[in-house]
Amino acid sequence: MGIFSKIKQGLKKTRDSVIGQIGSMLKSFTKIDEELFEELEELLVMGDVGVNTAHDICEKVKVKVKETGTTEPGKIQELLEEVVSEMLRGGQELNLNTKPSIILVIGVNGVGKTTTIGKMANRFKNDGKKVLLAAADTFRAAAIDQLQIWAERSGCDIIKQNEGSDPAAVVFDAISAAKARGTDIIIADTAGRLHNKKHLMDELAKINRIIDRELPDADKEILLVLDATTGQNAVSQVEHFKEATGITGIVLTKLDGTAKGGIVLAIKNTLDVPVKFIGVGEQIDDLQPFDPDSFSKALFDFSNED
């Protein structure tokens, strides 16, 4: 299955539940008027796009209608695809050009953080990169064990210490090992305890100080893993973590298991945080780099479907 097919299949629930309704709604109109846009906005809100983002999308579509002279309601879906694609563009590329570069992965428990790291490591390794995993979520022994399994599965080295160890010390050891081994990318798992935000901030600040001291010129990404099935709750998580850590991007998992794929738009438009990867299945290669054009096309593509 090709990349586009994977994304399209992963967005099937969202497309069937919400976008399909948009197609049906547009067919019920004989002209483009304010009532059409009111119904469109309502359907977008139902798709977890968010109230403000739904309004912004409709306003942008109205502008395109005027610019193109569109009069057929059926053409709105095409304009909608263009607007969504434009809205999602910007910042989705990973900035990992130095050797080594480092990725800090954060997120609350249960979102698929460790699995995401394993899939990411596998992807980079298949691209010819030498990857080192750092088990800096020392709060849970299970997190260390899970990362060890993924290290073995993806064929990557891992640096770990015992449960309860200082996470910053694990990152320090990983950086030292990366320098000695000629590693391209360090991926560090970190604890994600939102209920104690101050502790989280202190912990991540300490890790960042170690990185800035030991790798002052290295490219660094701070990626927040989110579970797409949580819908609008994901937006509040981004707000909390953005305030606490200064994240550079989002990894949105479990898109294939939800009709709430519109959350991608809410995150980018409301909080200006780009999506870097999306998870569209359970397989090791089902973590895909986020491509705004492919995402938008897949969202509105009903070809070869009943």
Secondary structure per residue as TSV (DSSP state, phi and psi in degrees):
chain	resnum	aa	ss	phi	psi
A	1	M	-	360.0	129.6
A	2	G	-	-73.0	170.5
A	3	I	H	-60.6	-47.5
A	4	F	H	-62.0	-41.0
A	5	S	H	-62.4	-38.5
A	6	K	H	-62.2	-45.8
A	7	I	H	-65.5	-43.3
A	8	K	H	-61.6	-45.3
A	9	Q	H	-63.6	-38.9
A	10	G	H	-65.7	-25.6
A	11	L	T	-98.2	9.2
A	12	K	H	-58.5	-43.4
A	13	K	H	-64.0	-41.6
A	14	T	H	-65.0	-44.8
A	15	R	I	-63.6	-44.7
A	16	D	I	-66.3	-40.2
A	17	S	I	-80.4	-40.6
A	18	V	I	-111.6	-54.2
A	19	I	I	-64.7	-34.6
A	20	G	H	-60.5	-37.6
A	21	Q	H	-67.1	-34.0
A	22	I	H	-64.1	-43.1
A	23	G	H	-60.2	-44.1
A	24	S	H	-65.1	-41.4
A	25	M	H	-61.8	-44.3
A	26	L	H	-62.8	-34.3
A	27	K	H	-68.3	-21.9
A	28	S	T	-81.8	-8.4
A	29	F	-	-102.2	143.9
A	30	T	S	-102.8	-12.2
A	31	K	S	-147.1	160.8
A	32	I	-	-89.8	113.7
A	33	D	-	-141.1	-177.5
A	34	E	H	-63.8	-34.5
A	35	E	H	-62.4	-39.1
A	36	L	H	-60.2	-45.9
A	37	F	H	-68.7	-31.4
A	38	E	H	-64.4	-42.3
A	39	E	H	-69.4	-38.2
A	40	L	H	-61.5	-45.0
A	41	E	H	-62.5	-40.8
A	42	E	H	-63.6	-41.8
A	43	L	H	-67.2	-37.6
A	44	L	H	-65.0	-39.3
A	45	V	H	-62.7	-39.6
A	46	M	H	-63.4	-25.3
A	47	G	T	-88.0	18.3
A	48	D	T	63.2	27.3
A	49	V	-	-75.4	-25.8
A	50	G	-	95.4	148.9
A	51	V	H	-62.4	-50.1
A	52	N	H	-65.4	-42.1
A	53	T	H	-67.9	-40.2
A	54	A	H	-58.9	-42.5
A	55	H	H	-63.9	-44.4
A	56	D	H	-61.7	-41.4
A	57	I	H	-60.8	-47.4
A	58	C	H	-62.4	-39.8
A	59	E	H	-63.7	-39.3
A	60	K	H	-69.0	-36.7
A	61	V	H	-65.6	-39.9
A	62	K	H	-58.2	-41.8
A	63	V	H	-62.3	-43.7
A	64	K	H	-66.1	-35.6
A	65	V	H	-59.7	-44.1
A	66	K	H	-67.8	-44.5
A	67	E	H	-62.6	-39.4
A	68	T	H	-93.0	-11.4
A	69	G	T	70.6	24.9
A	70	T	-	-65.7	133.6
A	71	T	-	-122.8	-15.4
A	72	E	-	-90.0	125.0
A	73	P	G	-55.9	-33.7
A	74	G	G	-62.7	-23.3
A	75	K	G	-78.5	-12.5
A	76	I	H	-59.9	-37.6
A	77	Q	H	-61.0	-39.0
A	78	E	H	-64.2	-43.2
A	79	L	H	-66.3	-36.8
A	80	L	H	-62.0	-42.1
A	81	E	H	-61.2	-42.5
A	82	E	H	-62.1	-46.1
A	83	V	H	-63.3	-45.5
A	84	V	H	-60.7	-44.5
A	85	S	H	-61.3	-46.1
A	86	E	H	-63.7	-39.7
A	87	M	H	-65.6	-33.0
A	88	L	H	-87.0	-12.4
A	89	R	-	-72.7	147.8
A	90	G	S	110.2	117.9
A	91	G	S	86.7	0.9
A	92	Q	-	-77.2	-14.7
A	93	E	S	-76.5	141.2
A	94	L	-	-78.4	137.6
A	95	N	-	-102.2	89.8
A	96	L	-	-136.9	64.5
A	97	N	-	-99.8	-18.5
A	98	T	S	-85.6	164.7
A	99	K	S	-127.1	108.8
A	100	P	S	-84.1	160.3
A	101	S	E	-106.9	163.5
A	102	I	E	-135.3	140.2
A	103	I	E	-119.2	122.0
A	104	L	E	-95.8	126.8
A	105	V	E	-111.2	123.3
A	106	I	E	-125.3	165.5
A	107	G	-	153.7	152.0
A	108	V	-	-68.7	158.6
A	109	N	T	-62.3	139.8
A	110	G	T	97.3	-3.3
A	111	V	S	-88.2	-8.2
A	112	G	S	96.0	29.3
A	113	K	H	-62.4	-52.4
A	114	T	H	-65.4	-41.3
A	115	T	H	-61.1	-41.6
A	116	T	H	-60.5	-43.4
A	117	I	H	-60.9	-43.3
A	118	G	H	-61.2	-43.9
A	119	K	H	-67.8	-37.8
A	120	M	H	-63.9	-45.7
A	121	A	H	-59.7	-42.9
A	122	N	H	-61.9	-41.8
A	123	R	H	-63.7	-47.2
A	124	F	H	-64.2	-39.8
A	125	K	H	-63.9	-41.2
A	126	N	H	-65.8	-22.3
A	127	D	T	-84.6	4.5
A	128	G	T	90.2	11.7
A	129	K	-	-91.0	147.9
A	130	K	-	-92.4	118.9
A	131	V	E	-115.9	138.8
A	132	L	E	-124.7	128.0
A	133	L	E	-95.9	140.8
A	134	A	E	-119.1	116.9
A	135	A	E	-85.5	71.8
A	136	A	E	-92.1	4.9
A	137	D	-	-88.9	79.2
A	138	T	T	-87.1	0.5
A	139	F	T	-70.7	-31.3
A	140	R	-	-121.8	124.0
A	141	A	H	-60.8	-35.0
A	142	A	H	-61.4	-34.9
A	143	A	H	-64.7	-40.8
A	144	I	H	-65.1	-45.6
A	145	D	H	-63.1	-42.8
A	146	Q	H	-63.7	-41.1
A	147	L	H	-67.2	-35.4
A	148	Q	H	-60.1	-42.2
A	149	I	H	-62.3	-44.2
A	150	W	H	-68.5	-34.0
A	151	A	H	-61.5	-44.0
A	152	E	H	-67.1	-40.7
A	153	R	H	-66.5	-37.4
A	154	S	H	-93.3	-5.7
A	155	G	T	72.6	33.9
A	156	C	-	-112.1	153.5
A	157	D	E	-73.2	157.7
A	158	I	E	-138.6	141.8
A	159	I	E	-112.4	126.6
A	160	K	-	-146.9	160.7
A	161	Q	-	-132.1	-173.1
A	162	N	-	-75.2	159.8
A	163	E	T	-54.6	137.8
A	164	G	T	88.2	-3.4
A	165	S	-	-68.0	165.0
A	166	D	-	-72.5	118.0
A	167	P	H	-57.1	-37.1
A	168	A	H	-64.6	-32.7
A	169	A	H	-67.3	-37.0
A	170	V	H	-64.3	-43.5
A	171	V	H	-64.8	-39.7
A	172	F	H	-59.6	-47.2
A	173	D	H	-62.0	-39.1
A	174	A	H	-65.0	-41.8
A	175	I	H	-64.2	-43.4
A	176	S	H	-60.1	-44.2
A	177	A	H	-65.9	-40.0
A	178	A	H	-62.4	-41.5
A	179	K	H	-63.1	-42.5
A	180	A	H	-71.2	-31.0
A	181	R	H	-99.4	-0.8
A	182	G	T	68.6	38.0
A	183	T	-	-70.9	142.7
A	184	D	S	-86.2	-45.0
A	185	I	E	-135.8	128.0
A	186	I	E	-99.2	129.1
A	187	I	E	-115.8	116.6
A	188	A	E	-107.2	121.9
A	189	D	E	-77.2	139.7
A	190	T	E	-133.3	160.2
A	191	A	-	-70.3	149.9
A	192	G	-	-130.2	71.9
A	193	R	-	-106.2	93.3
A	194	L	G	-71.0	-23.3
A	195	H	G	-69.2	-17.0
A	196	N	G	-126.6	75.1
A	197	K	H	-63.2	-36.2
A	198	K	H	-64.0	-43.9
A	199	H	H	-61.9	-42.5
A	200	L	H	-60.6	-46.6
A	201	M	H	-61.8	-44.2
A	202	D	H	-62.3	-43.6
A	203	E	H	-63.3	-47.4
A	204	L	H	-70.2	-33.6
A	205	A	H	-63.3	-39.6
A	206	K	H	-65.7	-43.1
A	207	I	H	-61.1	-43.0
A	208	N	H	-65.3	-35.5
A	209	R	H	-64.3	-41.2
A	210	I	H	-61.0	-45.7
A	211	I	H	-63.3	-46.7
A	212	D	H	-62.5	-32.0
A	213	R	H	-78.4	-44.2
A	214	E	H	-87.2	-28.8
A	215	L	S	-132.7	64.3
A	216	P	T	-61.5	-27.0
A	217	D	T	-107.1	8.8
A	218	A	-	-77.7	145.9
A	219	D	-	-71.3	140.2
A	220	K	E	-138.3	131.6
A	221	E	E	-116.0	136.6
A	222	I	E	-114.2	105.5
A	223	L	E	-106.3	128.6
A	224	L	E	-97.5	123.1
A	225	V	E	-89.5	127.7
A	226	L	E	-124.5	146.9
A	227	D	E	-92.6	113.9
A	228	A	G	-60.4	-25.7
A	229	T	G	-68.8	-13.9
A	230	T	G	-80.7	-8.1
A	231	G	T	59.0	-130.5
A	232	Q	H	-62.3	-22.5
A	233	N	H	-61.3	-28.1
A	234	A	H	-63.8	-34.3
A	235	V	H	-64.4	-42.1
A	236	S	H	-67.3	-33.8
A	237	Q	H	-63.0	-42.8
A	238	V	H	-60.3	-42.8
A	239	E	H	-58.9	-46.9
A	240	H	H	-63.1	-48.6
A	241	F	H	-71.3	-33.5
A	242	K	H	-63.4	-41.5
A	243	E	H	-66.3	-37.5
A	244	A	H	-81.7	-32.1
A	245	T	H	-132.3	-15.0
A	246	G	-	70.1	59.2
A	247	I	-	-69.0	149.7
A	248	T	-	-101.7	-13.5
A	249	G	E	-174.9	173.8
A	250	I	E	-119.9	142.7
A	251	V	E	-114.6	116.5
A	252	L	E	-102.6	111.0
A	253	T	E	-96.2	165.8
A	254	K	-	62.0	30.0
A	255	L	G	-63.8	-29.1
A	256	D	G	-71.7	-16.5
A	257	G	G	-102.1	15.0
A	258	T	-	-144.7	156.3
A	259	A	S	-96.3	13.0
A	260	K	-	-105.3	33.5
A	261	G	T	-62.3	-19.1
A	262	G	T	-64.1	-12.0
A	263	I	H	-61.6	-26.6
A	264	V	H	-55.6	-43.1
A	265	L	H	-67.7	-43.2
A	266	A	H	-60.0	-43.0
A	267	I	H	-64.8	-47.3
A	268	K	H	-69.6	-44.2
A	269	N	H	-75.5	-39.8
A	270	T	H	-80.7	-41.8
A	271	L	H	-112.5	-3.8
A	272	D	-	53.7	42.4
A	273	V	-	-113.2	121.1
A	274	P	-	-75.7	149.5
A	275	V	E	-87.3	129.2
A	276	K	E	-101.9	-36.1
A	277	F	E	-138.9	152.4
A	278	I	E	-128.9	142.4
A	279	G	E	-100.3	120.6
A	280	V	-	-122.3	25.4
A	281	G	S	170.1	-179.4
A	282	E	S	-90.6	-19.3
A	283	Q	S	-71.1	160.0
A	284	I	T	-64.2	-24.9
A	285	D	T	-100.8	16.3
A	286	D	-	-91.2	7.7
A	287	L	E	-94.8	116.0
A	288	Q	E	-114.1	139.7
A	289	P	E	-58.7	139.1
A	290	F	-	-76.7	125.4
A	291	D	-	-121.5	111.6
A	292	P	H	-56.7	-40.5
A	293	D	H	-67.9	-43.8
A	294	S	H	-65.3	-39.6
A	295	F	H	-61.8	-48.6
A	296	S	H	-64.7	-42.8
A	297	K	H	-62.0	-44.5
A	298	A	H	-64.4	-33.4
A	299	L	H	-65.8	-33.5
A	300	F	H	-110.6	8.7
A	301	D	-	-94.9	110.0
A	302	F	-	-105.5	11.7
A	303	S	T	-66.6	145.8
A	304	N	T	62.6	24.9
A	305	E	-	-122.5	149.6
A	306	D	-	-68.5	360.0
